[in-house]
């Protein structure tokens, strides 16, 4: 029987990104970044990005190797937040907020005797 693909959990901690096996919690790989306590991590379904000390890295999600590194020269060494414009893969999920509004409206109409 084929084994399910390994699922990883990416953790930003101290000056590193650590990939943990989702089933066992075992460390799969570790990538060292610059010296900084806070590491921001973003997985957008295709790219694994990490940032700390005012710099950004793209890491290979399979092994933690650095694919590219941008020092963001002239931007300072502060806390970095990350976002991606990549659309989520697969079919779009339900709009839960819209569904809740629809249900609330229907319940309100029923209560009002409409």
Secondary structure, DSSP 8 states (H G I E B T S, - for coil): -------EEEEEETTEEEEEETTT--EEEEEE-SS-S--EEEE-SS-EEEEETTEEEEE-TTT--EEEEE--TTS-S-----------SSS----HHHHHHHHHHHHHHHHTT-
